[in-house]
Amino acid sequence: MDRIELLQSMVEKDKSNIQAWYMLGEELLQQENLREALYAFSMALAENDYTMEQNVIAYLSKVFSSLEGQSRNTDEENAYNLASVRHVEDDDQPNPDEVEKTVELTVIHGKKTDNISSLKQYQPKTVTFQDVGGLDSLKKTINMKIIKPFMDPGLFTKFRKKTGGGILLFGPPGCGKTFIAKATAGEIGANFFPVHISDILDPFFGQSERNLHDVFKTARANRPSVLFFDEVDTLGYSRSKANSDIMRPLIDSMLTEMESIDTGTDNLLIIGATNMPWDVDSAFKRPGRFDKLVFVPPPDMEARQTIFQLKLKEKPLSSDISLEILATKTEYYSGADIENVIELATENVLTEIMETNQERLIGMEDLLYAIEETIPSTLEWLQTIKNYIKYSNQTGLYKEVAKYINKVLL
């Protein structure tokens, strides 16, 4: 076993042995294995030992100074050789007639003059309530709770009504919760900060809480602003249901950020969206945090007509398409379900065109056949929450859902 293998076995047994990491870095650098050597030196610095830090800096400075000296000597030697070549006798110069003729090349400059990309090409398109089909009652609730306080703060200040706070959107998947949040930010013209769980979670102890604090700190520094937590149940999972306490400090940090002695949500709107409100910790659902819980139901008749109209807008359609009939046939369908119906009908038409080599338009029969081949994905969710309404609705949390279920006689 050579010295490198011996040192590698030592650090595998004890990764905190900074002296072994340092010696391994020296050996690897002597073998010109720069990448692994730098990794070994970084591991030697992991314990924040001052003496080790000075040793690493001194050794690397010595090595790189030596390499720089070698590079300088090589450059001087090349310069000397080049000067010797240039001082040749005139007799040794080649005959001009024997020199090959060179071809002149033209440089065509591209439109991109530097390496900086314009931010405009990455900015998402602004979405407003005009892009949202139906859901008028939901729009009215959001307008009173969110948009008016932001657009007319003077009136709300007069009545000591704070602007900002939290709103939790819940409902079956695919019914437009995320889209509603984007449209809300577009309506009020506030800074919009979508937060994903991958932006928060970190394997190192305490770093996830720091990431969450930085998100809220950034949003507060740019008020008025909107923080949007999609699938908020992943960050705010009920502590009483959790099998371990790994996420508990993060949940406590988020509760503190939303409302405590030193923090608040004035001019800061927090929107959460979830398909499983029963899994969200009860502390989030009290006044002062998520003040309003809003049920986002499956699209109604008018909304389904609007969704069909928007989704079929650029499709090659025949003249027999009836939006009213399509909306009637798709009761309980979510927006995502309707989009799936249209995609299925399109695929069927394209398959037929490729088989027959005869091009045609998408007809009413194609869409009705696609509807027959699919079932609404919201039924399973509605059946699940129906059980929660029956056995776990003492606080009236799901009263809006209960009204909806009774109305549609599900």
Secondary structure, 3 states (H helix, E strand, C coil): CCHHHHHHHHHHHCCCCHHHHHHHHHHHHHCCCHHHHHHHHHHHCCCCCHHHHHHHHHHHHHHHHHHHHHHHHHHHHHHHHHHHHHCCCHHHCCCHHHCCCCCCCCCCCCCCCCCCCCHHHCCCCCCCHHHCCCCHHHHHHHHHHHHHHHHCHHHHHHCCCCCEEEEEEECCCCCCHHHHHHHHHHHHCCEEEEECHHHHCCCCCCHHHHHHHHHHHHHHHCCCEEEEEECHHHCCECCCCCCCCCCHHHHHHHHHHHCCCCCCCECEEEEEEECCHHHECHHHHCCCCCCEEEECCCCCHHHHHHHHHHHCCCCCECCCCCHHHHHHHCCCCCHHHHHHHHHHHHHHHHHHHHHHCCCCCECHHHHHHHHHCCCCCHHHHHHHHHHHHHHCCCCCCCHHHHHHHHHHCC
